[in-house]
Amino acid sequence: MPDYERLEKGRKEARIGLDSEQDIINRINFDEKFHNIVKDCLIKLGFNVRGRLRARKDDIKTDIFIRINEQEEIGVSIKSSTKTSFHQLDRRRLEEWRKLLNMPDDIFETIKEAILRIARDSRAKFILEKDRNKIKEFFTNYLSEVINEIFRRGEERLKLLIINDKRKRRIYIFRMDDVIEFLIENSINNVCFTEKGIIRLGEFVTIQRKGGDGRHITIPKTDWKHPGNQLQFKFSPLKFAEYVESTKVIEFCAINY
């Protein structure tokens, strides 16, 4: 296994992800046993598989594509991890979310103030107690739009979520529709806040300031234009996979490698 520990946190996660994508492509294309298990899994999950699978890399929200028959390729999002912590799922400027969700001005300003508060003092609370009811109500009302956007971002061919547990050398395969539907259900009546004011959508998704105030960035981190002042959504892939495996709440396949 490659030595990831010497890398910075963000670069480590990115390197693990890229290595995992290529590894899965190679296994599907060249490992006969792995290929056949994945093929049986896709049939079990309801896909119209005919002939041999072929996998290739992509460079957008979809990490790889798998050709399942002569007419159809399905997109795959791959989340890889060596621990059960939360990992970045989506980051973007708050202005983009304002446009996507028709965010009211007071919600926008409250979240903007929260982002800048953390920029000034990383020990401060993100969403203050006095603001939590309206923030909770807003995200509760837009759960479907938010969960769909951070997992699929409008890419209709994105049909699968693969979670690679690199500790156990175990891959989990889920239909993306099932994942999104479950996470929305899991978040209904379960939008809450951590002690530090980080927003939680259910048990597996969190919202906070992106951070990453590296020395190579010359803009002050308290400047709204600083790249660290984005809204970041994080996801705990291994916690999610272990929960689904233990509860069987949605259909999945698990493959040891």
DAVEN-V415695 format. One record per pair of residues at least 24 apart in sequence whose C-alpha atoms are under 6 Angstrom apart, sorted by the first residue. I is the first residue (numbers start at 1). GAP is how many residues later the second one is. D is the distance in whole Angstrom. If there is no record, write none. Layout:
i = <I	I>
gap = <GAP	GAP>
d = <D	D>
This chain:
i = <17	25	29	74	74	75	75	75	76	76	76	77	78	78	78	79	80	80	81	81	82	82	84	84	85	86	86	86	87	87	88	89	89	89	90	90	90	91	91	92	92	93	94	115	119	119	120	125	125	126	126	127	136	169	169	170	170	171	171	172	172	173	173	174	204	204	205	205	206	206	207	207	208>
gap = <63	30	25	83	85	82	83	84	82	84	85	84	83	84	85	84	83	84	84	85	84	85	154	155	151	148	149	150	147	148	146	144	145	146	60	142	143	140	141	138	139	137	137	94	102	103	102	71	72	71	72	70	55	87	88	85	86	83	84	81	82	79	80	78	31	32	29	30	27	28	25	26	24>
d = <6	5	6	6	6	5	4	6	6	5	6	5	6	5	6	5	6	5	6	6	5	5	5	6	6	6	5	4	5	5	4	5	5	6	6	6	5	6	4	5	6	5	6	5	6	5	6	5	5	5	6	5	6	6	6	6	4	6	5	6	4	6	5	5	6	5	6	5	6	5	6	5	5>
